[in-house]
Amino acid sequence: MGYACLSTKDHTPLPQSQALKPAACVEIHEEQASGGNRARSVLARVLERIGKGDTLVVMRIDRLARSLSHLLEVIERLEAKGAFFRSIQDPIDTASPQGKFTLQVLGAAAEFERALIRERTKAGLTSARTKGRIGGNPGLRARDPAALRKVRLARQNSYMERLNETAQDWVPHVRRLRPELAWEDVVRIINGPLPDDRRWTQSRLLRAVKAYVRDGFLEETVLGRAGRRETDDRLPAIVAGIKGANPEITLQEICARLEKMRERTPRGRTSWQPSSVKMLLERAERLGLLE
């Protein structure tokens, strides 16, 4: 999968696209934005869609990231999904031993850079205090509107970066299940396969969804009010949501997921059987809940 990022001064993606085609890229995604902007909508969608065994290919590293920390962050997300990264004009290909070694060197350099910044910051603050100067941003102390706006934008960008790291956990479910299912059911389906330290609350998920809707990553319809569903249709909808998120999931695995969600069977039992799940899937298909 190729990614071409044009700066605002570029007018055509042809040089990058032509370089990516010989690299056997089945898809090439183009975006016009600053390489220093981490909150890029096309890049976010590419990182969300890329799967195990895929490779993200760029012409040069600076087309993907302008800072070492951002580059390593993207590569870590790819590795977490079992995907690889390759830069055509740079010696980085995480599918090869040489590329992995280069990445380790870059990681060590990034940690060294962070340590130097920490030491310089501490030394600067100590020096300022000895000279009687007050640390911090003068504009913020004076409540200057421009300074406050910069802080808000920085916090917003930081929040979006954190969301992008977890997008694969919740965005596909929200797209598929909302507004057909209530938020409480969507949250439970999302949390089903996640470890405890990555689980979502309903309020936190709503905040994330609203941020993605605001930036155009999700359709506004996902925030619509959930329609009232008959009691008998709720379980088929939940089972359809689990199956839709992973078409290869087995009946037994769905049973385990429902038990982890503490969902009771149609007869009120806590232990699920594959036959019950199969019956609910058939009902979901008749209701048009399964693609």
VOBA-1610 file (N, C-alpha, C; in pm, whole numbers, padded with zeros to 5 digits, always signed):
BEGIN
Met+00085-00118+00000Met+00000+00000+00000Met+00090+00124+00000Gly+00076+00208-00103Gly+00159+00326-00114Gly+00093+00449-00055Tyr+00176+00541-00002Tyr+00124+00667+00053Tyr+00210+00780-00001Ala+00143+00876-00068Ala+00212+00993-00124Ala+00156+01118-00058Cys+00243+01192+00010Cys+00202+01315+00077Cys+00266+01434+00007Leu+00182+01522-00045Leu+00229+01641-00114Leu+00230+01758-00018Ser+00335+01837-00021Ser+00335+01958+00059Ser+00244+02060-00008Thr+00211+02167+00063Thr+00121+02268+00007Thr+00182+02338-00113Lys+00315+02326-00133Lys+00380+02388-00248Lys+00379+02298-00370Asp+00355+02169-00350Asp+00352+02076-00463Asp+00221+02089-00537His+00225+02064-00667His+00105+02075-00748His+00063+01942-00812Thr+00152+01847-00815Thr+00118+01720-00877Thr+00180+01605-00798Pro+00107+01493-00783Pro+00161+01377-00711Pro+00239+01283-00801Leu+00254+01318-00931Leu+00313+01224-01025Leu+00450+01171-00985Pro+00546+01255-00944Pro+00678+01199-00908Pro+00670+01092-00800Gln+00590+01116-00698Gln+00577+01016-00592Gln+00503+00892-00641Ser+00392+00913-00711Ser+00314+00799-00761Ser+00394+00713-00856Gln+00474+00777-00943Gln+00556+00701-01037Gln+00663+00621-00964Ala+00712+00674-00853Ala+00812+00600-00775Ala+00749+00483-00700Leu+00622+00496-00663Leu+00556+00392-00584Leu+00506+00275-00670Lys+00471+00301-00796Lys+00417+00195-00882Lys+00514+00079-00903Pro+00644+00105-00929Pro+00737-00010-00942Pro+00755-00089-00814Ala+00712-00033-00701Ala+00726-00104-00573Ala+00611-00202-00549Ala+00534-00228-00655Ala+00424-00326-00649Ala+00315-00286-00552Cys+00286-00156-00543Cys+00178-00108-00456Cys+00043-00132-00525Val-00040-00211-00463Val-00173-00238-00518Val-00260-00113-00509Glu-00244-00039-00399Glu-00319+00086-00380Glu-00220+00198-00352Ile-00249+00317-00405Ile-00169+00436-00376Ile-00263+00546-00327His-00241+00592-00206His-00326+00694-00145His-00249+00827-00143Glu-00314+00932-00194Glu-00249+01061-00206Glu-00315+01163-00113Glu-00233+01253-00059Glu-00284+01354+00033Glu-00199+01478+00022Gln-00264+01595+00024Gln-00191+01721+00022Gln-00196+01782+00161Ala-00083+01781+00228Ala-00074+01832+00365Ala+00072+01846+00402Ser+00098+01917+00507Ser+00234+01931+00556Ser+00279+01801+00621Gly+00402+01759+00593Gly+00454+01637+00654Gly+00468+01649+00805Gly+00471+01774+00854Gly+00481+01793+00998Gly+00348+01783+01069Asn+00238+01777+00992Asn+00105+01765+01051Asn+00074+01619+01078Arg+00062+01581+01204Arg+00038+01440+01238Arg-00107+01400+01217Ala-00200+01495+01227Ala-00342+01463+01214Ala-00386+01473+01069Arg-00339+01377+00985Arg-00374+01375+00843Arg-00481+01269+00820Ser-00591+01310+00759Ser-00706+01220+00747Ser-00677+01098+00660Val-00609+01118+00545Val-00580+01005+00456Val-00483+00908+00523Leu-00380+00961+00588Leu-00285+00874+00658Leu-00354+00796+00767Ala-00446+00860+00840Ala-00518+00790+00947Ala-00599+00675+00890Arg-00665+00697+00774Arg-00744+00589+00713Arg-00655+00477+00662Val-00538+00512+00607Val-00444+00409+00559Val-00398+00322+00676Leu-00362+00385+00788Leu-00316+00309+00905Leu-00428+00226+00965Glu-00551+00270+00947Glu-00665+00193+00997Glu-00690+00072+00910Arg-00677+00087+00776Arg-00711-00020+00683Arg-00602-00125+00668Ile-00477-00084+00687Ile-00367-00176+00659Ile-00375-00298+00751Gly-00344-00414+00696Gly-00361-00538+00772Gly-00233-00618+00785Lys-00246-00731+00847Lys-00131-00819+00872Lys-00067-00861+00740Gly+00066-00848+00734Gly+00140-00888+00614Gly+00151-00778+00510Asp+00073-00670+00523Asp+00081-00559+00428Asp+00206-00475+00456Thr+00244-00395+00357Thr+00359-00304+00372Thr+00317-00164+00331Leu+00346-00068+00416Leu+00323+00073+00383Leu+00450+00125+00318Val+00437+00174+00193Val+00552+00219+00115Val+00543+00369+00090Val+00652+00441+00113Val+00659+00584+00081Val+00784+00607-00002Met+00787+00720-00074Met+00903+00751-00157Met+01021+00789-00069Arg+00996+00880+00030Arg+01099+00921+00125Arg+01036+00930+00264Ile+01119+00921+00366Ile+01069+00925+00503Ile+00996+01056+00531Asp+01047+01168+00475Asp+00985+01296+00507Asp+00846+01311+00446Arg+00807+01219+00357Arg+00669+01220+00305Arg+00573+01160+00407Leu+00627+01087+00504Leu+00545+01027+00609Leu+00553+01105+00739Ala+00674+01144+00779Ala+00692+01211+00908Ala+00810+01305+00900Arg+00802+01415+00975Arg+00911+01512+00979Arg+00990+01503+01109Ser+00945+01419+01199Ser+01018+01402+01325Ser+01042+01253+01349Leu+01150+01224+01416Leu+01185+01085+01445Leu+01079+01021+01534Ser+01027+01096+01630Ser+00926+01040+01720Ser+00800+01000+01644His+00757+01083+01547His+00637+01050+01469His+00662+00927+01382Leu+00780+00920+01319Leu+00814+00804+01236Leu+00807+00675+01317Leu+00870+00676+01435Leu+00871+00556+01519Leu+00731+00522+01568Glu+00650+00625+01594Glu+00512+00602+01638Glu+00432+00530+01530Val+00446+00574+01404Val+00375+00510+01293Val+00422+00367+01275Ile+00554+00345+01279Ile+00607+00210+01260Ile+00562+00117+01372Glu+00553+00168+01495Glu+00505+00086+01606Glu+00360+00044+01583Arg+00277+00135+01529Arg+00138+00100+01498Arg+00131-00008+01391Leu+00218+00003+01291Leu+00221-00098+01185Leu+00264-00234+01242Glu+00367-00233+01326Glu+00415-00359+01384Glu+00309-00423+01472Ala+00231-00341+01542Ala+00125-00395+01628Ala+00019-00467+01544Lys+00004-00429+01418Lys-00094-00493+01330Lys-00031-00601+01242Gly+00100-00627+01263Gly+00167-00728+01183Gly+00203-00680+01044Ala+00208-00548+01024Ala+00241-00489+00894Ala+00385-00437+00895Phe+00434-00397+00776Phe+00572-00354+00761Phe+00577-00213+00702Phe+00698-00154+00705Phe+00718-00020+00650Phe+00840-00021+00560Arg+00830+00051+00448Arg+00944+00060+00356Arg+00951+00199+00296Ser+01070+00257+00296Ser+01096+00384+00229Ser+01187+00357+00111Ile+01144+00396-00010Ile+01217+00362-00132Ile+01356+00426-00136Gln+01365+00553-00096Gln+01491+00626-00107Gln+01571+00627+00023Asp+01526+00558+00125Asp+01598+00552+00252Asp+01622+00405+00289Pro+01724+00376+00367Pro+01757+00236+00400Pro+01669+00178+00511Ile+01538+00187+00493Ile+01447+00133+00594Ile+01346+00041+00527Asp+01349-00084+00566Asp+01252-00183+00524Asp+01237-00280+00641Thr+01131-00263+00719Thr+01119-00340+00844Thr+01093-00488+00820Ala+01077-00527+00692Ala+01063-00670+00662Ala+01199-00738+00651Ser+01309-00658+00647Ser+01443-00714+00633Ser+01523-00697+00761Pro+01622-00783+00787Pro+01706-00769+00907Pro+01780-00635+00910Gln+01830-00590+00792Gln+01901-00463+00788Gln+01809-00347+00826Gly+01685-00352+00776Gly+01589-00246+00807Gly+01555-00243+00955Lys+01542-00362+01015Lys+01512-00368+01158Lys+01628-00311+01240Phe+01751-00339+01196Phe+01867-00285+01267Phe+01870-00133+01258Thr+01841-00081+01139Thr+01836+00065+01122Thr+01731+00126+01213Leu+01618+00057+01226Leu+01510+00106+01311Leu+01553+00108+01457Gln+01626+00006+01500Gln+01675+00002+01637Gln+01771+00117+01665Val+01857+00148+01567Val+01949+00261+01581Val+01872+00391+01592Leu+01768+00407+01508Leu+01687+00528+01514Leu+01615+00540+01648Gly+01567+00428+01700Gly+01500+00430+01830Gly+01595+00472+01941Ala+01718+00421+01937Ala+01817+00460+02038Ala+01851+00608+02025Ala+01861+00658+01901Ala+01890+00800+01879Ala+01776+00887+01933Ala+01653+00842+01912Ala+01537+00918+01961Ala+01537+00926+02113Glu+01569+00816+02178Glu+01573+00815+02325Glu+01686+00906+02376Phe+01800+00904+02306Phe+01911+00991+02344Phe+01872+01138+02328Glu+01801+01167+02218Glu+01756+01305+02193Glu+01660+01351+02303Arg+01567+01263+02344Arg+01472+01299+02450Arg+01546+01325+02582Ala+01647+01242+02611Ala+01724+01261+02735Ala+01797+01395+02733Leu+01855+01433+02618Leu+01924+01561+02608Leu+01828+01678+02628Ile+01708+01666+02568Ile+01608+01772+02582Ile+01568+01788+02728Arg+01550+01676+02798Arg+01514+01683+02940Arg+01622+01753+03021Glu+01747+01716+02995Glu+01857+01776+03070Glu+01869+01925+03040Arg+01854+01962+02913Arg+01864+02104+02878Arg+01750+02184+02941Thr+01632+02125+02943Thr+01518+02194+03003Thr+01541+02218+03152Lys+01587+02114+03221Lys+01614+02129+03364Lys+01721+02235+03390Ala+01827+02232+03308Ala+01935+02329+03326Ala+01886+02471+03299Gly+01802+02487+03196Gly+01748+02618+03163Gly+01659+02673+03273Leu+01574+02588+03330Leu+01486+02632+03438Leu+01566+02670+03563Thr+01669+02590+03593Thr+01753+02620+03710Thr+01823+02754+03692Ser+01877+02777+03571Ser+01946+02902+03542Ser+01851+03021+03552Ala+01728+03003+03500Ala+01630+03113+03503Ala+01592+03147+03647Arg+01577+03045+03731Arg+01538+03070+03870Arg+01648+03145+03945Thr+01774+03108+03918Thr+01883+03177+03987Thr+01893+03324+03948Lys+01841+03358+03829Lys+01843+03497+03781Lys+01712+03570+03813Gly+01624+03501+03888Gly+01500+03565+03930Gly+01391+03570+03825Arg+01406+03492+03718Arg+01303+03493+03612Arg+01200+03386+03641Ile+01077+03412+03601Ile+00967+03317+03619Ile+00953+03233+03494Gly+00946+03103+03512Gly+00930+03016+03397Gly+00789+03020+03340Gly+00774+02959+03225Gly+00641+02952+03164Gly+00627+03049+03048Asn+00510+03044+02987Asn+00479+03125+02869Asn+00422+03259+02914Pro+00489+03373+02880Pro+00436+03504+02921Pro+00297+03531+02866Gly+00272+03482+02744Gly+00140+03503+02684Gly+00030+03435+02763Leu+00058+03314+02815Leu-00042+03243+02895Leu-00065+03314+03028Arg+00045+03363+03088Arg+00028+03434+03215Arg-00057+03560+03196Ala-00044+03623+03078Ala-00121+03744+03050Ala-00258+03712+02990Arg-00289+03582+02973Arg-00417+03538+02914Arg-00434+03594+02774Asp-00323+03596+02697Asp-00329+03645+02560Asp-00409+03547+02473Pro-00512+03595+02399Pro-00597+03505+02319Pro-00519+03422+02218Ala-00418+03481+02153Ala-00340+03405+02053Ala-00262+03292+02120Ala-00204+03320+02237Ala-00129+03217+02308Ala-00221+03106+02356Leu-00338+03144+02406Leu-00435+03044+02452Leu-00482+02956+02337Arg-00501+03017+02219Arg-00545+02941+02102Arg-00438+02839+02060Lys-00311+02879+02066Lys-00203+02786+02031Lys-00201+02666+02125Val-00225+02692+02254Val-00226+02583+02352Val-00343+02489+02323Arg-00459+02546+02293Arg-00577+02462+02263Arg-00552+02375+02141Leu-00492+02435+02037Leu-00464+02358+01915Leu-00362+02247+01942Ala-00262+02278+02023Ala-00160+02177+02056Ala-00222+02060+02132Arg-00311+02094+02228Arg-00378+01988+02304Arg-00468+01906+02213Gln-00538+01973+02120Gln-00626+01902+02028Gln-00547+01807+01939Asn-00433+01855+01886Asn-00349+01769+01802Asn-00296+01650+01881Ser-00257+01674+02006Ser-00207+01565+02090Ser-00317+01463+02115Tyr-00439+01510+02139Tyr-00551+01420+02163Tyr-00579+01336+02038Met-00577+01400+01919Met-00603+01327+01796Met-00495+01222+01769Glu-00371+01255+01802Glu-00264+01157+01785Glu-00288+01034+01872Arg-00331+01057+01996Arg-00359+00943+02085Arg-00477+00862+02033Leu-00578+00930+01979Leu-00693+00858+01923Leu-00651+00773+01804Asn-00566+00828+01718Asn-00522+00754+01600Asn-00452+00624+01636Glu-00387+00622+01752Glu-00318+00501+01796Glu-00415+00389+01831Thr-00538+00424+01867Thr-00636+00321+01908Thr-00751+00308+01808Ala-00742+00379+01695Ala-00855+00383+01600Ala-00899+00244+01555Gln-00801+00153+01538Gln-00837+00019+01489Gln-00924-00057+01589Asp-00922-00015+01717Asp-01000-00084+01820Asp-01149-00048+01812Trp-01182+00075+01771Trp-01320+00120+01786Trp-01384+00178+01660Val-01306+00237+01568Val-01367+00301+01450Val-01446+00202+01364Pro-01392+00083+01329Pro-01471-00010+01247Pro-01604-00048+01312His-01605-00067+01444His-01728-00102+01515His-01829+00012+01509Val-01783+00134+01532Val-01874+00249+01530Val-01935+00265+01392Arg-01853+00251+01286Arg-01904+00265+01150Arg-02010+00158+01121Arg-01988+00038+01173Arg-02077-00072+01140Arg-02203-00075+01225Leu-02194-00034+01350Leu-02302-00057+01445Leu-02389+00065+01474Arg-02338+00185+01449Arg-02415+00305+01481Arg-02488+00358+01357Pro-02611+00412+01373Pro-02684+00427+01499Pro-02779+00311+01529Glu-02761+00198+01462Glu-02855+00086+01482Glu-02853+00035+01626Leu-02734+00030+01687Leu-02724-00018+01825Leu-02703+00099+01921Ala-02751+00083+02043Ala-02731+00184+02146Ala-02582+00191+02184Trp-02538+00306+02234Trp-02397+00324+02269Trp-02350+00223+02372Glu-02434+00189+02469Glu-02390+00096+02573Glu-02358-00041+02514Asp-02435-00083+02413Asp-02406-00211+02349Asp-02282-00202+02261Val-02263-00090+02193Val-02145-00070+02109Val-02019-00076+02196Val-02022-00010+02311Val-01906-00009+02401Val-01874-00151+02447Arg-01975-00227+02478Arg-01951-00364+02526Arg-01893-00452+02417Ile-01937-00432+02293Ile-01883-00510+02181Ile-01737-00470+02157Ile-01707-00340+02162Ile-01570-00293+02144Ile-01478-00350+02252Asn-01524-00349+02376Asn-01441-00393+02489Asn-01423-00544+02495Gly-01509-00619+02425Gly-01504-00765+02432Gly-01365-00825+02416Pro-01293-00792+02307Pro-01161-00854+02286Pro-01045-00777+02346Leu-01072-00663+02410Leu-00963-00577+02457Leu-00920-00613+02599Pro-00790-00596+02630Pro-00745-00614+02769Pro-00800-00502+02857Asp-00796-00521+02987Asp-00857-00425+03080Asp-00800-00285+03065Asp-00669-00273+03039Asp-00608-00140+03034Asp-00639-00064+02906Arg-00711-00127+02811Arg-00747-00058+02686Arg-00898-00046+02668Arg-00973-00073+02774Arg-01119-00069+02763Arg-01171+00074+02760Trp-01288+00090+02697Trp-01350+00221+02680Trp-01469+00237+02773Thr-01491+00362+02815Thr-01617+00397+02881Thr-01706+00463+02776Gln-01835+00470+02802Gln-01926+00528+02705Gln-01895+00676+02682Ser-01867+00751+02789Ser-01839+00894+02774Ser-01710+00917+02696Arg-01608+00834+02721Arg-01481+00850+02650Arg-01497+00817+02503Leu-01575+00714+02472Leu-01598+00677+02333Leu-01675+00787+02260Leu-01776+00844+02325Leu-01854+00951+02263Leu-01766+01071+02231Arg-01676+01105+02322Arg-01586+01217+02297Arg-01498+01190+02176Ala-01446+01066+02167Ala-01361+01029+02054Ala-01438+01034+01923Val-01559+00980+01923Val-01641+00978+01801Val-01672+01121+01756Lys-01707+01208+01849Lys-01738+01347+01813Lys-01615+01416+01752Ala-01496+01385+01805Ala-01374+01444+01750Ala-01350+01395+01608Tyr-01374+01266+01583Tyr-01355+01211+01448Tyr-01460+01264+01351Val-01583+01284+01399Val-01687+01342+01314Val-01649+01486+01279Arg-01602+01561+01378Arg-01564+01701+01355Arg-01455+01712+01249Asp-01358+01620+01248Asp-01248+01626+01152Asp-01276+01548+01024Gly-01397+01494+01010Gly-01435+01427+00885Gly-01392+01283+00872Phe-01344+01221+00980Phe-01302+01081+00974Phe-01421+00986+00985Leu-01531+01032+01043Leu-01653+00952+01055Leu-01771+01035+01007Glu-01873+00966+00952Glu-01994+01035+00908Glu-02074+01083+01030Glu-02141+01196+01014Glu-02217+01252+01124Glu-02334+01162+01164Thr-02376+01075+01074Thr-02490+00987+01102Thr-02464+00894+01221Val-02336+00865+01252Val-02308+00773+01363Val-02352+00833+01496Leu-02371+00965+01500Leu-02414+01030+01624Leu-02566+01038+01636Gly-02636+00985+01534Gly-02781+00988+01537Gly-02837+00905+01651Arg-02959+00934+01684Arg-03024+00862+01794Arg-03056+00719+01751Ala-03024+00624+01839Ala-03051+00484+01808Ala-03202+00460+01808Gly-03249+00388+01707Gly-03390+00356+01700Gly-03429+00255+01807Arg-03553+00261+01847Arg-03600+00165+01947Arg-03609+00027+01884Arg-03547-00067+01951Arg-03542-00202+01898Arg-03622-00296+01988Glu-03694-00385+01926Glu-03769-00484+02003Glu-03673-00567+02087Thr-03719-00606+02204Thr-03634-00683+02296Thr-03578-00807+02229Asp-03661-00875+02148Asp-03619-00998+02082Asp-03513-00973+01974Asp-03498-00848+01928Asp-03403-00818+01822Asp-03267-00773+01876Arg-03258-00746+02004Arg-03134-00692+02058Arg-03019-00792+02049Leu-03043-00917+02092Leu-02936-01018+02088Leu-02891-01048+01945Pro-02982-01065+01849Pro-02937-01084+01711Pro-02851-00967+01662Ala-02885-00844+01703Ala-02807-00727+01660Ala-02667-00731+01720Ile-02655-00770+01846Ile-02524-00779+01911Ile-02439-00888+01846Val-02499-01004+01824Val-02425-01115+01761Val-02385-01077+01618Ala-02472-01007+01548Ala-02439-00962+01412Ala-02323-00864+01415Gly-02320-00777+01517Gly-02211-00682+01530Gly-02078-00752+01552Ile-02077-00855+01635Ile-01954-00931+01661Ile-01908-01005+01535Lys-02003-01066+01465Lys-01971-01140+01343Lys-01925-01045+01233Gly-01989-00928+01224Gly-01952-00832+01120Gly-01812-00778+01138Ala-01767-00763+01264Ala-01633-00712+01291Ala-01526-00813+01253Asn-01561-00943+01259Asn-01464-01048+01225Asn-01539-01164+01159Pro-01557-01159+01026Pro-01635-01263+00957Pro-01582-01404+00977Glu-01452-01417+01014Glu-01392-01549+01030Glu-01411-01606+01171Ile-01473-01530+01260Ile-01489-01576+01397Ile-01579-01699+01403Thr-01546-01794+01491Thr-01624-01918+01502Thr-01739-01899+01600Leu-01834-01992+01594Leu-01947-01988+01686Leu-01900-01998+01831Gln-01800-02083+01855Gln-01749-02100+01991Gln-01683-01972+02041Glu-01613-01903+01951Glu-01548-01777+01989Glu-01651-01669+02020Ile-01761-01671+01945Ile-01869-01576+01974Ile-01929-01606+02111Cys-01943-01735+02142Cys-01992-01774+02276Cys-01902-01715+02384Ala-01770-01731+02366Ala-01676-01680+02466Ala-01686-01529+02478Arg-01704-01461+02364Arg-01715-01315+02366Arg-01840-01271+02441Leu-01952-01339+02417Leu-02077-01304+02485Leu-02068-01329+02635Glu-02001-01437+02673Glu-01985-01466+02816Glu-01895-01361+02882Lys-01793-01316+02808Lys-01705-01212+02862Lys-01780-01081+02878Met-01877-01057+02788Met-01961-00937+02796Met-02069-00951+02902Arg-02079-01072+02962Arg-02182-01104+03061Arg-02323-01089+03003Glu-02333-01126+02877Glu-02463-01122+02810Glu-02533-01255+02834Arg-02660-01251+02871Arg-02734-01373+02899Arg-02798-01428+02772Thr-02818-01558+02769Thr-02881-01624+02655Thr-03028-01587+02648Pro-03097-01620+02537Pro-03240-01590+02528Pro-03321-01652+02643Arg-03268-01758+02704Arg-03337-01822+02816Arg-03286-01774+02951Gly-03198-01673+02949Gly-03152-01615+03074Gly-03032-01683+03136Arg-02967-01773+03064Arg-02850-01843+03119Arg-02722-01765+03094Thr-02620-01796+03172Thr-02491-01726+03158Thr-02396-01802+03066Ser-02421-01931+03044Ser-02334-02013+02960Ser-02395-02025+02820Trp-02315-01991+02719Trp-02363-01992+02581Trp-02321-02119+02508Gln-02407-02162+02416Gln-02379-02277+02332Gln-02377-02234+02185Pro-02294-02298+02101Pro-02288-02261+01958Pro-02424-02267+01889Ser-02510-02360+01932Ser-02641-02371+01869Ser-02724-02243+01890Ser-02712-02183+02010Ser-02786-02059+02039Ser-02733-01945+01953Val-02601-01939+01937Val-02541-01833+01854Val-02584-01851+01709Lys-02584-01975+01661Lys-02624-02001+01523Lys-02768-01958+01499Met-02854-01984+01596Met-02995-01944+01584Met-03007-01792+01576Leu-02929-01720+01658Leu-02934-01574+01658Leu-02877-01517+01529Leu-02773-01580+01475Leu-02717-01535+01348Leu-02818-01552+01234Glu-02890-01662+01236Glu-02993-01684+01134Glu-03103-01580+01144Arg-03140-01545+01268Arg-03242-01442+01288Arg-03189-01305+01243Ala-03061-01279+01273Ala-03001-01152+01230Ala-03000-01140+01079Glu-02977-01254+01011Glu-02976-01252+00865Glu-03115-01223+00810Arg-03218-01281+00874Arg-03355-01255+00829Arg-03393-01109+00852Leu-03337-01048+00958Leu-03368-00909+00989Leu-03286-00812+00906Gly-03194-00865+00825Gly-03111-00778+00743Gly-02997-00714+00819Leu-02955-00775+00931Leu-02849-00717+01012Leu-02711-00766+00970Leu-02705-00867+00887Leu-02578-00919+00841Leu-02562-00889+00692Glu-02439-00848+00654Glu-02414-00822+00512Glu-02401-00955+00438
//
